[in-house]
Amino acid sequence: MTTVTTLTSKGQVTIPAYLREELQLTARQKISFSSVPGGILLKKAASFFDLGGSVKTAKKFDIRTMDKTAKKLVSSRYAKSY
């Protein structure tokens, strides 16, 4: 489906509701624009939280180990020396 919209003097356009729903866009969400031959590609910008699991490591993630390490770091950093 093709929809025509108007570019305002501030450089803004309204994204049609059916496209916002299809892309699951919400108010104040980041959107990326790319120049492609013959037009512009609009995509929902990836957030930090979308990247979860995208980096592969040899070690398995263990929340208990992470908590223990964080507690050791905090206690050693703020331990009083007498």
Secondary structure by P-SEA (a helix, b strand, c coil): cbbbbbbcccccccccaaaaaaacccccbbbbbbbcccccccccccccccccccccccccccaaaaaaaaaaaaaaaacccc
